[in-house]
Amino acid sequence: MRDNLDDADVIDQNGLAQMLLDRASLHKQEVVLIENDDDGAGVVTHTPPGAIPVVAAGLPAVGASIAIVSRTAPRVLVPPNQPGEIYLATPAASGMTYFGATQQQQMATFHQRPLLINDDNTMAPAATEFVRTGYIGCVIDGNVLVVLGRCHDALLDPATGIAHLPGDIATSVQNLLKGIDACCIVGIPNDAGLCLPVVALETARPAQEQSSVATSALTLIQDIHNLKCIAVICCGPGGLPRTRPNGRIVPAVVLKALPHLSPTWVSIHTHAVPARPPQATATAGLPERSADLHIAAVTRPAVAETKYRSISDMLVARADKSSDRDRDAYLVVDANGQVVKSYTWRKFASKVAALVSILNKKGIRAGDHVVLLYSHSLDYVIACHACMYAGIIAIPLPPPDVNRLQEDVPALLATCHDFNAQAILCNSIVEDLVRSKPFLTAVKRHMAAVAQAGVKLALPSVQNTSRIPKSSKTLGADGMQLDAVYVANREIPAVLQAYFDADMVRTVVKLSHPHLLEQAQYIAQALQLPTSSSSDLALLSCVRTYAGFGFLYSVALGVFTGLPTILLPPFEFSSAPQVLFHLLDRYKVRDTYVTWPMLEYMVDATGMPPDHPRNHRCCRRPNNPDAGPVPANVVGELWIASPANADGIVHAPAPVPIGAADNAATMRGMPGFPPAQMFYRTGEMGFVYESRVYVLGATKDTFVMRGKVEDGGAPLLYFAQDVEAAVEASHPVVVPDGAVAFTVPGADGADRLVLVVEVDPAAVVPGLPHVLASIPVICLTLYLQHWVTVDTIVFLQHGMLARSRLFEKQRAKIRDAYLKGNLPSLHVFHMA
């Protein structure tokens, strides 16, 4: 069906060009034709009140079968002359699909079989598969198909239960009100689960007249369509965003775009819908194992086989293959988007071979551990591949921050000690740092502190690999062969990846050579990356290159796919964040990896509108994780079994691990599954709803408190971020992002809620009257919004909360300082 034709092209071959439908009957889910007052050619010359004009837009697809299915009773056909969702069956639609959908979604959209009534009045599925079009329509007299609009655009009036068509309302407003250039209707969901209609207008009339325009629009819509809208948005000409459905440019308001339209708001509330308070999500007890248990939300296709044993094997093949060896492998760009250094596959492999030779000469052999301290550079990528090829177990770490040496130095020394690192490999930038006086002073200070506990630490030798002499040796030849023992054994790690949370608690995972290859292969397949070096696409690597996705994008995915990898150093990005968009467009980057702090920085630097949705998360305390999986719609810890999972958690081989996290139960089996099927405990809370996974937050950031007495006082699980957000918004004295919530054991054994709050500097005056006035407001806000009572509030001066390098709140350190009485408080309030 075509609806993008001009008026001169819409005359139907049967002589039917336009018709009129009765609006009142359509509200009752009936289609009634009104006698046409036409000009003899089928064109309506006058639309009487209460009528909806319908224009012919062309013919359906050849050989198509059409079914009109009820929107409230799935798969059931509607009676004649009644609207419903249009289902279409045509040879052109066979095999249709879309990427990213689950099998359940594919079946629900492209493989529908409506129920037909047989001669014996029984219902049976149709033999033909239909595609759900998502459009509302009807068939008149068995031969005319009328398309009324899209299903998700229909507005349900909460007062009358009548479904309205936004296009019909917009047409009425534009035709009957003067000075309206464009109009659209959008439904805004409220806390009661209802969609309240809002009108968006474009008008050139002056601001002092817009109030009367809004009143006229609301009155017209209520009189003609019997629909009460809650507000009108008036914009200047061209102020509404546009969309192009099927070739026509029409105004459209996206819900998330509403706060950024900068219109003149004329809010005229015609009726109030009562809001309901936030309700807890109850979790039932664990039932018997059945089909209702959702173990995985998305099932990816199996990873295809490959003839290579490891990423290092593929690197050798890229350098040897005549069609690949002279193609770009890595490009380093600056803040202007200019390439400052580039390596082909052959040159890159020769650099790796030269570093392997140097490491062997320095006595670093296969099986030894080394720490990699590099800035985001080609030197880092070369060092990673050299270690993996030589069987040396690399532990990439971010370079120490000169402003946070009190945290970074202990973490570095503990990692070197725990894994008996033989050397620290670095480039020139990091070498200058680790040989500087502030760094060496911090090292000596920490060594002296731990020596009192009987632990002796040492800083390994530092090796700068930036100045690698040329070598005539070649990977895969000249005695530089991959050791099959290290390549094929999944128990021997190729690389160890260290993760540090906001409180600098370390978790180390291992990736073997086979698993690193499988991980790259799995990610490339999931992202549909081409695996041909002849492709004109590229990859982009910028941040977090020491573990996770950042490591894959900088080290492994380029070698696996043969695509060139663009390295954008973080300091170049920070000086000109817009360069990221330039590179994405210039090099046709298919996928890249960015972090939330990057997006926030780009918003601040480029002026893009921010979007920070926040929802209250309060739920019943989840079941014991040892009990097995919970049903769908029930909150619990997310466990993942995937080919992309790491090989496991590594415990430091040293007899006295320093700062290592307790990860003994991270890789677990699941009751009812084979013992070899290992699940990774993510430490994140979430649930499965309609085959989709929703992540609520980290388990370590939750606490349990008793709920309302009238609800039985059941224990409720709270997320610290939600409680903190309520505190920060409760009173002007609290600075943004300046609250921390945690619990401590009380004298009676029950947990007590403690708040640590940073106050505005202007409120720090003698007597602290503003600070004291905020106490009842904070307490009342938490009780009304979250049903919790506060035991203690500690007020601090602005800037005194402990934070990580990414400005995350270090809740564990703040809680420990509170228990030790080390918080520099302005005032402490205890609930009597």
ChimeraX attribute file (.defattr): number of C-alpha atoms within 10 A of each C-alpha:
attribute: neighborCount
match mode: 1-to-1
recipient: residues
	/A:1	12
	/A:2	13
	/A:3	15
	/A:4	16
	/A:5	14
	/A:6	8
	/A:7	12
	/A:8	6
	/A:9	12
	/A:10	19
	/A:11	18
	/A:12	16
	/A:13	9
	/A:14	7
	/A:15	11
	/A:16	15
	/A:17	21
	/A:18	20
	/A:19	22
	/A:20	21
	/A:21	19
	/A:22	18
	/A:23	22
	/A:24	17
	/A:25	15
	/A:26	20
	/A:27	16
	/A:28	12
	/A:29	15
	/A:30	18
	/A:31	22
	/A:32	17
	/A:33	16
	/A:34	15
	/A:35	9
	/A:36	19
	/A:37	15
	/A:38	14
	/A:39	10
	/A:40	9
	/A:41	12
	/A:42	17
	/A:43	19
	/A:44	18
	/A:45	11
	/A:46	12
	/A:47	13
	/A:48	13
	/A:49	9
	/A:50	14
	/A:51	19
	/A:52	21
	/A:53	17
	/A:54	15
	/A:55	20
	/A:56	22
	/A:57	21
	/A:58	17
	/A:59	12
	/A:60	14
	/A:61	14
	/A:62	9
	/A:63	10
	/A:64	13
	/A:65	14
	/A:66	17
	/A:67	23
	/A:68	26
	/A:69	25
	/A:70	19
	/A:71	16
	/A:72	9
	/A:73	9
	/A:74	12
	/A:75	20
	/A:76	20
	/A:77	19
	/A:78	17
	/A:79	14
	/A:80	14
	/A:81	19
	/A:82	21
	/A:83	25
	/A:84	26
	/A:85	27
	/A:86	26
	/A:87	25
	/A:88	21
	/A:89	22
	/A:90	17
	/A:91	11
	/A:92	11
	/A:93	14
	/A:94	13
	/A:95	8
	/A:96	11
	/A:97	14
	/A:98	10
	/A:99	9
	/A:100	12
	/A:101	12
	/A:102	16
	/A:103	12
	/A:104	11
	/A:105	15
	/A:106	16
	/A:107	15
	/A:108	14
	/A:109	17
	/A:110	22
	/A:111	19
	/A:112	21
	/A:113	21
	/A:114	22
	/A:115	17
	/A:116	16
	/A:117	13
	/A:118	9
	/A:119	7
	/A:120	6
	/A:121	8
	/A:122	9
	/A:123	13
	/A:124	12
	/A:125	14
	/A:126	14
	/A:127	10
	/A:128	13
	/A:129	19
	/A:130	25
	/A:131	22
	/A:132	18
	/A:133	14
	/A:134	16
	/A:135	19
	/A:136	24
	/A:137	24
	/A:138	27
	/A:139	21
	/A:140	16
	/A:141	9
	/A:142	9
	/A:143	7
	/A:144	12
	/A:145	18
	/A:146	19
	/A:147	21
	/A:148	20
	/A:149	17
	/A:150	17
	/A:151	17
	/A:152	9
	/A:153	18
	/A:154	20
	/A:155	20
	/A:156	18
	/A:157	19
	/A:158	15
	/A:159	11
	/A:160	10
	/A:161	10
	/A:162	17
	/A:163	17
	/A:164	19
	/A:165	20
	/A:166	22
	/A:167	17
	/A:168	18
	/A:169	19
	/A:170	18
	/A:171	14
	/A:172	18
	/A:173	24
	/A:174	18
	/A:175	11
	/A:176	11
	/A:177	13
	/A:178	11
	/A:179	14
	/A:180	20
	/A:181	17
	/A:182	22
	/A:183	25
	/A:184	22
	/A:185	24
	/A:186	20
	/A:187	22
	/A:188	13
	/A:189	12
	/A:190	13
	/A:191	12
	/A:192	12
	/A:193	10
	/A:194	15
	/A:195	16
	/A:196	20
	/A:197	22
	/A:198	19
	/A:199	24
	/A:200	26
	/A:201	29
	/A:202	22
	/A:203	21
	/A:204	15
	/A:205	16
	/A:206	9
	/A:207	14
	/A:208	8
	/A:209	10
	/A:210	21
	/A:211	18
	/A:212	12
	/A:213	22
	/A:214	22
	/A:215	15
	/A:216	14
	/A:217	22
	/A:218	23
	/A:219	16
	/A:220	19
	/A:221	18
	/A:222	13
	/A:223	11
	/A:224	15
	/A:225	19
	/A:226	17
	/A:227	23
	/A:228	22
	/A:229	24
	/A:230	19
	/A:231	20
	/A:232	25
	/A:233	21
	/A:234	28
	/A:235	23
	/A:236	19
	/A:237	14
	/A:238	13
	/A:239	17
	/A:240	25
	/A:241	13
	/A:242	14
	/A:243	13
	/A:244	11
	/A:245	10
	/A:246	11
	/A:247	11
	/A:248	12
	/A:249	11
	/A:250	14
	/A:251	19
	/A:252	17
	/A:253	19
	/A:254	12
	/A:255	11
	/A:256	10
	/A:257	13
	/A:258	14
	/A:259	12
	/A:260	11
	/A:261	15
	/A:262	13
	/A:263	17
	/A:264	14
	/A:265	15
	/A:266	17
	/A:267	15
	/A:268	14
	/A:269	12
	/A:270	10
	/A:271	10
	/A:272	8
	/A:273	12
	/A:274	9
	/A:275	11
	/A:276	10
	/A:277	11
	/A:278	14
	/A:279	11
	/A:280	14
	/A:281	15
	/A:282	15
	/A:283	18
	/A:284	12
	/A:285	11
	/A:286	15
	/A:287	11
	/A:288	9
	/A:289	12
	/A:290	8
	/A:291	8
	/A:292	11
	/A:293	17
	/A:294	18
	/A:295	18
	/A:296	15
	/A:297	16
	/A:298	14
	/A:299	10
	/A:300	14
	/A:301	9
	/A:302	9
	/A:303	15
	/A:304	9
	/A:305	8
	/A:306	10
	/A:307	7
	/A:308	13
	/A:309	16
	/A:310	23
	/A:311	27
	/A:312	25
	/A:313	21
	/A:314	19
	/A:315	24
	/A:316	21
	/A:317	20
	/A:318	24
	/A:319	24
	/A:320	18
	/A:321	12
	/A:322	11
	/A:323	11
	/A:324	19
	/A:325	19
	/A:326	16
	/A:327	20
	/A:328	20
	/A:329	26
	/A:330	25
	/A:331	20
	/A:332	20
	/A:333	20
	/A:334	19
	/A:335	19
	/A:336	15
	/A:337	19
	/A:338	12
	/A:339	14
	/A:340	9
	/A:341	12
	/A:342	19
	/A:343	18
	/A:344	19
	/A:345	26
	/A:346	24
	/A:347	17
	/A:348	22
	/A:349	25
	/A:350	21
	/A:351	24
	/A:352	26
	/A:353	25
	/A:354	21
	/A:355	24
	/A:356	26
	/A:357	15
	/A:358	16
	/A:359	20
	/A:360	13
	/A:361	10
	/A:362	10
	/A:363	10
	/A:364	19
	/A:365	17
	/A:366	17
	/A:367	16
	/A:368	18
	/A:369	23
	/A:370	24
	/A:371	24
	/A:372	24
	/A:373	26
	/A:374	29
	/A:375	21
	/A:376	24
	/A:377	18
	/A:378	22
	/A:379	21
	/A:380	24
	/A:381	20
	/A:382	23
	/A:383	25
	/A:384	25
	/A:385	26
	/A:386	25
	/A:387	27
	/A:388	25
	/A:389	30
	/A:390	27
	/A:391	27
	/A:392	25
	/A:393	27
	/A:394	26
	/A:395	26
	/A:396	24
	/A:397	23
	/A:398	18
	/A:399	19
	/A:400	20
	/A:401	14
	/A:402	14
	/A:403	10
	/A:404	11
	/A:405	17
	/A:406	16
	/A:407	16
	/A:408	20
	/A:409	23
	/A:410	20
	/A:411	21
	/A:412	20
	/A:413	19
	/A:414	21
	/A:415	23
	/A:416	23
	/A:417	23
	/A:418	20
	/A:419	20
	/A:420	18
	/A:421	20
	/A:422	19
	/A:423	20
	/A:424	22
	/A:425	25
	/A:426	24
	/A:427	23
	/A:428	15
	/A:429	14
	/A:430	19
	/A:431	20
	/A:432	13
	/A:433	16
	/A:434	19
	/A:435	11
	/A:436	12
	/A:437	11
	/A:438	13
	/A:439	20
	/A:440	15
	/A:441	12
	/A:442	16
	/A:443	23
	/A:444	14
	/A:445	14
	/A:446	16
	/A:447	19
	/A:448	13
	/A:449	13
	/A:450	14
	/A:451	11
	/A:452	9
	/A:453	8
	/A:454	8
	/A:455	13
	/A:456	12
	/A:457	18
	/A:458	13
	/A:459	18
	/A:460	17
	/A:461	10
	/A:462	19
	/A:463	16
	/A:464	18
	/A:465	20
	/A:466	19
	/A:467	10
	/A:468	13
	/A:469	10
	/A:470	11
	/A:471	14
	/A:472	8
	/A:473	17
	/A:474	20
	/A:475	26
	/A:476	18
	/A:477	11
	/A:478	9
	/A:479	9
	/A:480	15
	/A:481	13
	/A:482	18
	/A:483	12
	/A:484	10
	/A:485	10
	/A:486	22
	/A:487	22
	/A:488	15
	/A:489	14
	/A:490	16
	/A:491	13
	/A:492	18
	/A:493	26
	/A:494	29
	/A:495	24
	/A:496	23
	/A:497	20
	/A:498	20
	/A:499	15
	/A:500	13
	/A:501	11
	/A:502	18
	/A:503	17
	/A:504	18
	/A:505	15
	/A:506	19
	/A:507	18
	/A:508	20
	/A:509	19
	/A:510	24
	/A:511	24
	/A:512	25
	/A:513	27
	/A:514	20
	/A:515	24
	/A:516	23
	/A:517	24
	/A:518	22
	/A:519	22
	/A:520	23
	/A:521	24
	/A:522	20
	/A:523	18
	/A:524	19
	/A:525	17
	/A:526	14
	/A:527	12
	/A:528	12
	/A:529	19
	/A:530	18
	/A:531	17
	/A:532	13
	/A:533	21
	/A:534	12
	/A:535	13
	/A:536	12
	/A:537	19
	/A:538	26
	/A:539	25
	/A:540	27
	/A:541	25
	/A:542	24
	/A:543	23
	/A:544	19
	/A:545	24
	/A:546	26
	/A:547	22
	/A:548	13
	/A:549	20
	/A:550	20
	/A:551	19
	/A:552	21
	/A:553	27
	/A:554	30
	/A:555	23
	/A:556	25
	/A:557	25
	/A:558	25
	/A:559	28
	/A:560	25
	/A:561	20
	/A:562	24
	/A:563	25
	/A:564	27
	/A:565	26
	/A:566	26
	/A:567	25
	/A:568	24
	/A:569	18
	/A:570	20
	/A:571	15
	/A:572	17
	/A:573	22
	/A:574	15
	/A:575	13
	/A:576	17
	/A:577	21
	/A:578	16
	/A:579	20
	/A:580	19
	/A:581	11
	/A:582	13
	/A:583	19
	/A:584	18
	/A:585	11
	/A:586	12
	/A:587	16
	/A:588	14
	/A:589	19
	/A:590	15
	/A:591	17
	/A:592	14
	/A:593	16
	/A:594	15
	/A:595	11
	/A:596	8
	/A:597	11
	/A:598	16
	/A:599	14
	/A:600	15
	/A:601	14
	/A:602	19
	/A:603	15
	/A:604	13
	/A:605	14
	/A:606	12
	/A:607	9
	/A:608	12
	/A:609	11
	/A:610	13
	/A:611	12
	/A:612	6
	/A:613	6
	/A:614	9
	/A:615	7
	/A:616	17
	/A:617	19
	/A:618	21
	/A:619	20
	/A:620	20
	/A:621	19
	/A:622	19
	/A:623	18
	/A:624	12
	/A:625	14
	/A:626	10
	/A:627	10
	/A:628	15
	/A:629	23
	/A:630	26
	/A:631	24
	/A:632	20
	/A:633	19
	/A:634	21
	/A:635	24
	/A:636	27
	/A:637	23
	/A:638	24
	/A:639	24
	/A:640	17
	/A:641	17
	/A:642	16
	/A:643	16
	/A:644	16
	/A:645	18
	/A:646	18
	/A:647	21
	/A:648	19
	/A:649	20
	/A:650	19
	/A:651	18
	/A:652	20
	/A:653	11
	/A:654	11
	/A:655	7
	/A:656	11
	/A:657	15
	/A:658	18
	/A:659	16
	/A:660	18
	/A:661	15
	/A:662	12
	/A:663	16
	/A:664	11
	/A:665	10
	/A:666	16
	/A:667	21
	/A:668	18
	/A:669	20
	/A:670	20
	/A:671	11
	/A:672	9
	/A:673	9
	/A:674	9
	/A:675	10
	/A:676	9
	/A:677	12
	/A:678	20
	/A:679	17
	/A:680	20
	/A:681	18
	/A:682	14
	/A:683	16
	/A:684	16
	/A:685	21
	/A:686	20
	/A:687	21
	/A:688	22
	/A:689	14
	/A:690	11
	/A:691	18
	/A:692	14
	/A:693	16
	/A:694	15
	/A:695	15
	/A:696	18
	/A:697	17
	/A:698	16
	/A:699	18
	/A:700	13
	/A:701	17
	/A:702	18
	/A:703	19
	/A:704	20
	/A:705	21
	/A:706	17
	/A:707	19
	/A:708	15
	/A:709	9
	/A:710	7
	/A:711	8
	/A:712	9
	/A:713	11
	/A:714	15
	/A:715	16
	/A:716	22
	/A:717	21
	/A:718	22
	/A:719	23
	/A:720	21
	/A:721	19
	/A:722	20
	/A:723	23
	/A:724	22
	/A:725	18
	/A:726	17
	/A:727	26
	/A:728	22
	/A:729	15
	/A:730	18
	/A:731	18
	/A:732	14
	/A:733	21
	/A:734	24
	/A:735	19
	/A:736	15
	/A:737	17
	/A:738	22
	/A:739	25
	/A:740	25
	/A:741	25
	/A:742	22
	/A:743	20
	/A:744	16
	/A:745	10
	/A:746	11
	/A:747	8
	/A:748	7
	/A:749	8
	/A:750	12
	/A:751	17
	/A:752	19
	/A:753	20
	/A:754	21
	/A:755	23
	/A:756	24
	/A:757	26
	/A:758	25
	/A:759	26
	/A:760	19
	/A:761	14
	/A:762	8
	/A:763	17
	/A:764	17
	/A:765	10
	/A:766	6
	/A:767	9
	/A:768	12
	/A:769	11
	/A:770	17
	/A:771	20
	/A:772	16
	/A:773	12
	/A:774	16
	/A:775	16
	/A:776	9
	/A:777	14
	/A:778	21
	/A:779	19
	/A:780	16
	/A:781	20
	/A:782	19
	/A:783	14
	/A:784	12
	/A:785	14
	/A:786	23
	/A:787	16
	/A:788	21
	/A:789	20
	/A:790	20
	/A:791	18
	/A:792	18
	/A:793	22
	/A:794	20
	/A:795	23
	/A:796	24
	/A:797	19
	/A:798	15
	/A:799	13
	/A:800	15
	/A:801	22
	/A:802	16
	/A:803	16
	/A:804	14
	/A:805	11
	/A:806	8
	/A:807	12
	/A:808	14
	/A:809	19
	/A:810	17
	/A:811	21
	/A:812	17
	/A:813	16
	/A:814	21
	/A:815	21
	/A:816	12
	/A:817	14
	/A:818	17
	/A:819	11
	/A:820	9
	/A:821	10
	/A:822	11
	/A:823	18
	/A:824	14
	/A:825	17
	/A:826	14
	/A:827	13
	/A:828	13
	/A:829	15
	/A:830	10
	/A:831	9
	/A:832	5
